[in-house]
């Protein structure tokens, strides 16, 4: 099997070297660029499987690069992990809404970096269930059937409101990926539901409670949004 390829975009050379060293040791084929304007050029010439993108670059905003990658022809197939300074929650939220898959706050340990990059790569390679496919998570204990609008835990029906069901289904479509409040609102919008970013939290609390012990699968990502913990995911016809 070919080694997964990673493009590192990081202006601080010591950090870039550290990232490259650890990813190469973990089996990646790694290339580094130090300037934002070289990133898009490198991606066009040879699209990598994943981009590790520092958001603070001297010549270009990392968020703009993220947006441009997603807008490019090859961009939808490339996983993006942002590297951010701690406390940059607003940038993280924007980055995820622009299509980044995950983020790593600085300073990070090489072990965490490698684990996150591998996780994102693994998840983006998985086939995603469509909007109407039944989703099973948590070793199959939690089952979500969007066509029949039914949620089951251990075979028993859980009564959810339209909003709760919409939120759960949205998170369950990509387990392990953080979703911002605005993304959640957009996803349930059109289900005859009106939701504000403040009421997302209220509905999420109610949803967790109704899911009982499975409610712990819904993780709050502070300052960013929510994520459904990775579990066994199997989609059935
Ligand atoms: Ca930087």
py3Dmol code that shows the C-alpha trace and the ligand (Angstrom):
import py3Dmol

protein = """\
ATOM      1  CA  UNK A   1       0.000   0.000   0.000  1.00  0.00           C
ATOM      2  CA  UNK A   2       1.224   3.491  -0.817  1.00  0.00           C
ATOM      3  CA  UNK A   3       2.351   5.662   2.041  1.00  0.00           C
ATOM      4  CA  UNK A   4      -0.194   8.363   2.840  1.00  0.00           C
ATOM      5  CA  UNK A   5       1.039  11.765   1.734  1.00  0.00           C
ATOM      6  CA  UNK A   6       0.915  14.834   3.918  1.00  0.00           C
ATOM      7  CA  UNK A   7       1.646  18.464   3.136  1.00  0.00           C
ATOM      8  CA  UNK A   8       2.783  20.521   6.128  1.00  0.00           C
ATOM      9  CA  UNK A   9       2.156  24.279   5.907  1.00  0.00           C
ATOM     10  CA  UNK A  10       4.057  25.947   8.742  1.00  0.00           C
ATOM     11  CA  UNK A  11       6.267  29.036   8.731  1.00  0.00           C
ATOM     12  CA  UNK A  12       8.098  28.285  11.990  1.00  0.00           C
ATOM     13  CA  UNK A  13      10.894  26.008  10.849  1.00  0.00           C
ATOM     14  CA  UNK A  14      11.489  24.268  14.135  1.00  0.00           C
ATOM     15  CA  UNK A  15       7.839  23.306  14.427  1.00  0.00           C
ATOM     16  CA  UNK A  16       7.689  22.315  10.759  1.00  0.00           C
ATOM     17  CA  UNK A  17      10.727  20.066  11.236  1.00  0.00           C
ATOM     18  CA  UNK A  18       9.226  18.513  14.348  1.00  0.00           C
ATOM     19  CA  UNK A  19       5.956  17.752  12.549  1.00  0.00           C
ATOM     20  CA  UNK A  20       7.724  16.385   9.495  1.00  0.00           C
ATOM     21  CA  UNK A  21      10.099  14.213  11.541  1.00  0.00           C
ATOM     22  CA  UNK A  22       7.278  12.628  13.492  1.00  0.00           C
ATOM     23  CA  UNK A  23       4.977  12.052  10.532  1.00  0.00           C
ATOM     24  CA  UNK A  24       7.764  10.511   8.448  1.00  0.00           C
ATOM     25  CA  UNK A  25       8.625   8.227  11.345  1.00  0.00           C
ATOM     26  CA  UNK A  26       4.927   7.272  11.536  1.00  0.00           C
ATOM     27  CA  UNK A  27       5.024   6.168   7.881  1.00  0.00           C
ATOM     28  CA  UNK A  28       3.883   9.273   6.057  1.00  0.00           C
ATOM     29  CA  UNK A  29       5.351  10.710   2.914  1.00  0.00           C
ATOM     30  CA  UNK A  30       5.737  14.296   4.157  1.00  0.00           C
ATOM     31  CA  UNK A  31       6.480  17.561   2.344  1.00  0.00           C
ATOM     32  CA  UNK A  32       6.775  20.962   3.999  1.00  0.00           C
ATOM     33  CA  UNK A  33       6.170  24.464   2.694  1.00  0.00           C
ATOM     34  CA  UNK A  34       6.815  27.547   4.813  1.00  0.00           C
ATOM     35  CA  UNK A  35       4.625  30.051   3.027  1.00  0.00           C
ATOM     36  CA  UNK A  36       0.933  30.113   2.341  1.00  0.00           C
ATOM     37  CA  UNK A  37       1.363  30.948  -1.304  1.00  0.00           C
ATOM     38  CA  UNK A  38       3.496  27.840  -1.814  1.00  0.00           C
ATOM     39  CA  UNK A  39       0.810  25.643  -0.260  1.00  0.00           C
ATOM     40  CA  UNK A  40      -1.772  25.988  -3.026  1.00  0.00           C
ATOM     41  CA  UNK A  41       0.923  25.568  -5.657  1.00  0.00           C
ATOM     42  CA  UNK A  42       2.152  22.346  -3.994  1.00  0.00           C
ATOM     43  CA  UNK A  43      -1.394  21.009  -3.737  1.00  0.00           C
ATOM     44  CA  UNK A  44      -2.074  21.716  -7.399  1.00  0.00           C
ATOM     45  CA  UNK A  45       1.104  19.954  -8.504  1.00  0.00           C
ATOM     46  CA  UNK A  46       0.671  16.930  -6.282  1.00  0.00           C
ATOM     47  CA  UNK A  47      -2.505  16.718  -4.182  1.00  0.00           C
ATOM     48  CA  UNK A  48      -1.710  15.165  -0.800  1.00  0.00           C
ATOM     49  CA  UNK A  49      -4.031  12.942   1.238  1.00  0.00           C
ATOM     50  CA  UNK A  50      -3.925  15.389   4.098  1.00  0.00           C
ATOM     51  CA  UNK A  51      -2.788  18.948   4.818  1.00  0.00           C
ATOM     52  CA  UNK A  52      -1.509  19.985   8.247  1.00  0.00           C
ATOM     53  CA  UNK A  53      -2.176  23.712   8.111  1.00  0.00           C
ATOM     54  CA  UNK A  54      -0.854  26.349  10.492  1.00  0.00           C
ATOM     55  CA  UNK A  55      -3.446  29.118  10.665  1.00  0.00           C
ATOM     56  CA  UNK A  56      -0.938  31.857  11.534  1.00  0.00           C
ATOM     57  CA  UNK A  57       1.197  32.407   8.451  1.00  0.00           C
ATOM     58  CA  UNK A  58       3.041  35.635   7.691  1.00  0.00           C
ATOM     59  CA  UNK A  59       1.956  35.973   4.073  1.00  0.00           C
ATOM     60  CA  UNK A  60      -1.552  34.522   3.991  1.00  0.00           C
ATOM     61  CA  UNK A  61      -4.349  33.718   6.371  1.00  0.00           C
ATOM     62  CA  UNK A  62      -4.544  29.973   6.984  1.00  0.00           C
ATOM     63  CA  UNK A  63      -8.327  30.180   6.907  1.00  0.00           C
ATOM     64  CA  UNK A  64      -8.170  31.619   3.413  1.00  0.00           C
ATOM     65  CA  UNK A  65      -5.940  28.734   2.353  1.00  0.00           C
ATOM     66  CA  UNK A  66      -8.422  26.308   3.872  1.00  0.00           C
ATOM     67  CA  UNK A  67     -11.238  27.914   1.891  1.00  0.00           C
ATOM     68  CA  UNK A  68      -9.218  27.834  -1.320  1.00  0.00           C
ATOM     69  CA  UNK A  69      -8.279  24.178  -0.883  1.00  0.00           C
ATOM     70  CA  UNK A  70     -11.940  23.270  -0.495  1.00  0.00           C
ATOM     71  CA  UNK A  71     -12.849  25.395  -3.532  1.00  0.00           C
ATOM     72  CA  UNK A  72     -10.195  23.767  -5.735  1.00  0.00           C
ATOM     73  CA  UNK A  73     -10.862  20.871  -8.090  1.00  0.00           C
ATOM     74  CA  UNK A  74      -8.905  18.336  -6.048  1.00  0.00           C
ATOM     75  CA  UNK A  75      -9.759  19.944  -2.706  1.00  0.00           C
ATOM     76  CA  UNK A  76     -12.791  17.944  -1.688  1.00  0.00           C
ATOM     77  CA  UNK A  77     -10.751  14.746  -1.394  1.00  0.00           C
ATOM     78  CA  UNK A  78      -8.047  16.273   0.798  1.00  0.00           C
ATOM     79  CA  UNK A  79      -8.304  16.044   4.581  1.00  0.00           C
ATOM     80  CA  UNK A  80      -7.345  19.225   6.461  1.00  0.00           C
ATOM     81  CA  UNK A  81      -6.078  19.465  10.029  1.00  0.00           C
ATOM     82  CA  UNK A  82      -5.580  23.002  11.315  1.00  0.00           C
ATOM     83  CA  UNK A  83      -2.840  23.869  13.766  1.00  0.00           C
ATOM     84  CA  UNK A  84      -3.908  26.747  15.992  1.00  0.00           C
ATOM     85  CA  UNK A  85      -2.756  28.763  18.944  1.00  0.00           C
ATOM     86  CA  UNK A  86      -4.639  27.965  22.111  1.00  0.00           C
ATOM     87  CA  UNK A  87      -7.698  30.122  22.654  1.00  0.00           C
ATOM     88  CA  UNK A  88      -8.389  30.742  18.981  1.00  0.00           C
ATOM     89  CA  UNK A  89     -11.869  29.296  19.216  1.00  0.00           C
ATOM     90  CA  UNK A  90     -13.349  31.752  16.738  1.00  0.00           C
ATOM     91  CA  UNK A  91     -10.776  30.711  14.120  1.00  0.00           C
ATOM     92  CA  UNK A  92     -11.394  27.046  14.832  1.00  0.00           C
ATOM     93  CA  UNK A  93     -15.130  27.518  14.343  1.00  0.00           C
ATOM     94  CA  UNK A  94     -14.554  29.411  11.088  1.00  0.00           C
ATOM     95  CA  UNK A  95     -12.059  26.808   9.868  1.00  0.00           C
ATOM     96  CA  UNK A  96     -14.446  23.938  10.480  1.00  0.00           C
ATOM     97  CA  UNK A  97     -17.223  25.798   8.729  1.00  0.00           C
ATOM     98  CA  UNK A  98     -14.849  26.323   5.803  1.00  0.00           C
ATOM     99  CA  UNK A  99     -14.334  22.587   5.643  1.00  0.00           C
ATOM    100  CA  UNK A 100     -11.377  21.705   7.876  1.00  0.00           C
ATOM    101  CA  UNK A 101     -11.757  18.246   9.383  1.00  0.00           C
ATOM    102  CA  UNK A 102     -10.077  18.758  12.725  1.00  0.00           C
ATOM    103  CA  UNK A 103      -7.618  20.956  14.592  1.00  0.00           C
ATOM    104  CA  UNK A 104      -4.663  20.612  16.922  1.00  0.00           C
ATOM    105  CA  UNK A 105      -3.954  23.352  19.462  1.00  0.00           C
ATOM    106  CA  UNK A 106      -0.351  24.462  19.967  1.00  0.00           C
ATOM    107  CA  UNK A 107       1.681  23.434  21.830  1.00  0.00           C
ATOM    108  CA  UNK A 108       1.052  19.783  20.989  1.00  0.00           C
ATOM    109  CA  UNK A 109       2.910  16.599  21.704  1.00  0.00           C
ATOM    110  CA  UNK A 110       4.191  14.660  18.677  1.00  0.00           C
ATOM    111  CA  UNK A 111       2.203  11.657  19.882  1.00  0.00           C
ATOM    112  CA  UNK A 112      -1.070  13.633  19.829  1.00  0.00           C
ATOM    113  CA  UNK A 113      -0.233  15.093  16.432  1.00  0.00           C
ATOM    114  CA  UNK A 114       0.392  11.693  14.841  1.00  0.00           C
ATOM    115  CA  UNK A 115      -2.721  10.211  16.450  1.00  0.00           C
ATOM    116  CA  UNK A 116      -4.959  13.045  15.207  1.00  0.00           C
ATOM    117  CA  UNK A 117      -3.579  12.972  11.691  1.00  0.00           C
ATOM    118  CA  UNK A 118      -4.047   9.202  11.485  1.00  0.00           C
ATOM    119  CA  UNK A 119      -7.582   9.441  12.879  1.00  0.00           C
ATOM    120  CA  UNK A 120      -8.635  12.100  10.382  1.00  0.00           C
ATOM    121  CA  UNK A 121      -7.162  10.133   7.521  1.00  0.00           C
ATOM    122  CA  UNK A 122      -8.888   6.955   8.595  1.00  0.00           C
ATOM    123  CA  UNK A 123     -12.238   8.687   9.032  1.00  0.00           C
ATOM    124  CA  UNK A 124     -12.115  10.558   5.756  1.00  0.00           C
ATOM    125  CA  UNK A 125     -11.445   7.273   3.962  1.00  0.00           C
ATOM    126  CA  UNK A 126     -14.576   5.693   5.373  1.00  0.00           C
ATOM    127  CA  UNK A 127     -17.636   5.680   3.256  1.00  0.00           C
ATOM    128  CA  UNK A 128     -20.214   8.028   4.629  1.00  0.00           C
ATOM    129  CA  UNK A 129     -23.790   6.980   5.013  1.00  0.00           C
ATOM    130  CA  UNK A 130     -26.199   8.915   2.856  1.00  0.00           C
ATOM    131  CA  UNK A 131     -28.978  11.047   4.205  1.00  0.00           C
ATOM    132  CA  UNK A 132     -31.481   8.253   4.218  1.00  0.00           C
ATOM    133  CA  UNK A 133     -29.374   5.313   5.379  1.00  0.00           C
ATOM    134  CA  UNK A 134     -29.788   3.745   8.752  1.00  0.00           C
ATOM    135  CA  UNK A 135     -26.837   4.457  11.020  1.00  0.00           C
ATOM    136  CA  UNK A 136     -25.682   2.279  13.884  1.00  0.00           C
ATOM    137  CA  UNK A 137     -23.206   3.465  16.454  1.00  0.00           C
ATOM    138  CA  UNK A 138     -21.892   2.475  19.867  1.00  0.00           C
ATOM    139  CA  UNK A 139     -21.373  -1.182  18.875  1.00  0.00           C
ATOM    140  CA  UNK A 140     -24.763  -1.156  17.213  1.00  0.00           C
ATOM    141  CA  UNK A 141     -26.650  -0.291  20.405  1.00  0.00           C
ATOM    142  CA  UNK A 142     -27.844   3.032  19.043  1.00  0.00           C
ATOM    143  CA  UNK A 143     -29.670   2.879  15.749  1.00  0.00           C
ATOM    144  CA  UNK A 144     -30.915   5.881  13.774  1.00  0.00           C
ATOM    145  CA  UNK A 145     -33.305   5.422  10.895  1.00  0.00           C
ATOM    146  CA  UNK A 146     -33.851   8.743   9.101  1.00  0.00           C
ATOM    147  CA  UNK A 147     -36.420   7.376   6.673  1.00  0.00           C
ATOM    148  CA  UNK A 148     -38.741   6.111   9.356  1.00  0.00           C
ATOM    149  CA  UNK A 149     -37.606   8.805  11.762  1.00  0.00           C
ATOM    150  CA  UNK A 150     -36.928   6.278  14.486  1.00  0.00           C
ATOM    151  CA  UNK A 151     -34.193   6.082  17.104  1.00  0.00           C
ATOM    152  CA  UNK A 152     -33.589   2.810  18.913  1.00  0.00           C
ATOM    153  CA  UNK A 153     -31.350   1.997  21.854  1.00  0.00           C
ATOM    154  CA  UNK A 154     -30.912  -1.710  22.471  1.00  0.00           C
ATOM    155  CA  UNK A 155     -33.939  -2.264  20.266  1.00  0.00           C
ATOM    156  CA  UNK A 156     -36.210   0.065  22.233  1.00  0.00           C
ATOM    157  CA  UNK A 157     -37.666   3.242  20.713  1.00  0.00           C
ATOM    158  CA  UNK A 158     -36.464   6.552  22.122  1.00  0.00           C
ATOM    159  CA  UNK A 159     -38.947   9.395  21.681  1.00  0.00           C
ATOM    160  CA  UNK A 160     -37.110  12.415  20.264  1.00  0.00           C
ATOM    161  CA  UNK A 161     -38.399  15.758  19.077  1.00  0.00           C
ATOM    162  CA  UNK A 162     -37.793  16.770  15.465  1.00  0.00           C
ATOM    163  CA  UNK A 163     -34.946  19.020  16.585  1.00  0.00           C
ATOM    164  CA  UNK A 164     -33.287  16.376  18.730  1.00  0.00           C
ATOM    165  CA  UNK A 165     -33.573  13.792  15.999  1.00  0.00           C
ATOM    166  CA  UNK A 166     -32.155  16.192  13.413  1.00  0.00           C
ATOM    167  CA  UNK A 167     -29.179  17.053  15.609  1.00  0.00           C
ATOM    168  CA  UNK A 168     -28.430  13.424  16.434  1.00  0.00           C
ATOM    169  CA  UNK A 169     -28.686  12.325  12.816  1.00  0.00           C
ATOM    170  CA  UNK A 170     -26.409  15.146  11.686  1.00  0.00           C
ATOM    171  CA  UNK A 171     -23.695  14.299  14.232  1.00  0.00           C
ATOM    172  CA  UNK A 172     -24.040  10.585  13.520  1.00  0.00           C
ATOM    173  CA  UNK A 173     -23.356  11.047   9.820  1.00  0.00           C
ATOM    174  CA  UNK A 174     -19.724  11.806  10.583  1.00  0.00           C
ATOM    175  CA  UNK A 175     -18.734  10.352  13.939  1.00  0.00           C
ATOM    176  CA  UNK A 176     -15.534  11.760  15.356  1.00  0.00           C
ATOM    177  CA  UNK A 177     -15.847  15.047  13.485  1.00  0.00           C
ATOM    178  CA  UNK A 178     -16.583  18.197  15.423  1.00  0.00           C
ATOM    179  CA  UNK A 179     -19.555  20.240  14.189  1.00  0.00           C
ATOM    180  CA  UNK A 180     -20.130  23.874  15.034  1.00  0.00           C
ATOM    181  CA  UNK A 181     -23.421  25.197  16.367  1.00  0.00           C
ATOM    182  CA  UNK A 182     -24.065  26.997  13.086  1.00  0.00           C
ATOM    183  CA  UNK A 183     -23.527  23.797  11.125  1.00  0.00           C
ATOM    184  CA  UNK A 184     -25.963  22.013  13.413  1.00  0.00           C
ATOM    185  CA  UNK A 185     -28.516  24.808  12.975  1.00  0.00           C
ATOM    186  CA  UNK A 186     -28.114  24.680   9.196  1.00  0.00           C
ATOM    187  CA  UNK A 187     -28.555  20.903   9.210  1.00  0.00           C
ATOM    188  CA  UNK A 188     -31.809  20.893  11.125  1.00  0.00           C
ATOM    189  CA  UNK A 189     -33.129  23.967   9.366  1.00  0.00           C
ATOM    190  CA  UNK A 190     -35.743  22.970   6.866  1.00  0.00           C
ATOM    191  CA  UNK A 191     -37.134  20.358   9.191  1.00  0.00           C
ATOM    192  CA  UNK A 192     -39.646  23.021  10.252  1.00  0.00           C
ATOM    193  CA  UNK A 193     -37.449  23.826  13.189  1.00  0.00           C
ATOM    194  CA  UNK A 194     -36.226  27.203  14.362  1.00  0.00           C
ATOM    195  CA  UNK A 195     -33.009  27.002  16.302  1.00  0.00           C
ATOM    196  CA  UNK A 196     -30.590  29.609  17.614  1.00  0.00           C
ATOM    197  CA  UNK A 197     -27.047  28.947  18.747  1.00  0.00           C
ATOM    198  CA  UNK A 198     -28.099  29.349  22.357  1.00  0.00           C
ATOM    199  CA  UNK A 199     -30.962  26.902  22.106  1.00  0.00           C
ATOM    200  CA  UNK A 200     -28.707  24.298  20.466  1.00  0.00           C
ATOM    201  CA  UNK A 201     -27.171  23.732  23.899  1.00  0.00           C
ATOM    202  CA  UNK A 202     -30.569  23.350  25.531  1.00  0.00           C
ATOM    203  CA  UNK A 203     -31.744  20.825  22.948  1.00  0.00           C
ATOM    204  CA  UNK A 204     -28.448  18.973  23.184  1.00  0.00           C
ATOM    205  CA  UNK A 205     -28.832  18.624  26.940  1.00  0.00           C
ATOM    206  CA  UNK A 206     -32.331  17.215  26.483  1.00  0.00           C
ATOM    207  CA  UNK A 207     -31.123  14.863  23.757  1.00  0.00           C
ATOM    208  CA  UNK A 208     -28.313  13.530  25.941  1.00  0.00           C
ATOM    209  CA  UNK A 209     -30.720  12.898  28.775  1.00  0.00           C
ATOM    210  CA  UNK A 210     -33.103  10.967  26.530  1.00  0.00           C
ATOM    211  CA  UNK A 211     -30.256   8.818  25.223  1.00  0.00           C
ATOM    212  CA  UNK A 212     -29.399   7.631  28.737  1.00  0.00           C
ATOM    213  CA  UNK A 213     -25.916   6.127  28.983  1.00  0.00           C
ATOM    214  CA  UNK A 214     -25.537   6.505  25.209  1.00  0.00           C
ATOM    215  CA  UNK A 215     -25.838  10.265  25.743  1.00  0.00           C
ATOM    216  CA  UNK A 216     -22.176  10.234  26.724  1.00  0.00           C
ATOM    217  CA  UNK A 217     -21.377   9.613  23.055  1.00  0.00           C
ATOM    218  CA  UNK A 218     -22.217  13.273  22.411  1.00  0.00           C
ATOM    219  CA  UNK A 219     -19.157  15.258  23.405  1.00  0.00           C
ATOM    220  CA  UNK A 220     -19.055  19.003  23.957  1.00  0.00           C
ATOM    221  CA  UNK A 221     -16.026  20.553  22.281  1.00  0.00           C
ATOM    222  CA  UNK A 222     -15.525  23.701  24.309  1.00  0.00           C
ATOM    223  CA  UNK A 223     -15.844  26.904  22.392  1.00  0.00           C
ATOM    224  CA  UNK A 224     -16.340  25.018  19.127  1.00  0.00           C
ATOM    225  CA  UNK A 225     -19.380  22.771  19.102  1.00  0.00           C
ATOM    226  CA  UNK A 226     -20.284  19.098  19.412  1.00  0.00           C
ATOM    227  CA  UNK A 227     -19.036  15.766  18.225  1.00  0.00           C
ATOM    228  CA  UNK A 228     -20.381  12.248  18.365  1.00  0.00           C
ATOM    229  CA  UNK A 229     -17.680   9.949  19.707  1.00  0.00           C
ATOM    230  CA  UNK A 230     -16.346   7.459  17.220  1.00  0.00           C
ATOM    231  CA  UNK A 231     -17.994   4.128  17.620  1.00  0.00           C
ATOM    232  CA  UNK A 232     -18.624   1.213  15.370  1.00  0.00           C
ATOM    233  CA  UNK A 233     -20.416   2.616  12.394  1.00  0.00           C
ATOM    234  CA  UNK A 234     -22.280   0.381  10.028  1.00  0.00           C
ATOM    235  CA  UNK A 235     -24.827   1.562   7.568  1.00  0.00           C
ATOM    236  CA  UNK A 236     -27.489  -0.795   6.357  1.00  0.00           C
ATOM    237  CA  UNK A 237     -29.635  -0.568   3.280  1.00  0.00           C
TER     238      UNK A 237
END
"""
ligand_1 = """\
1
CA
Ca 2.804 30.300 12.323
"""
view = py3Dmol.view(width=600, height=400)
view.addModel(protein, "pdb")
view.setStyle({"model": 0}, {"cartoon": {"style": "trace"}})
view.addModel(ligand_1, "xyz")
view.setStyle({"model": 1}, {"stick": {}})
view.zoomTo()
view.show()
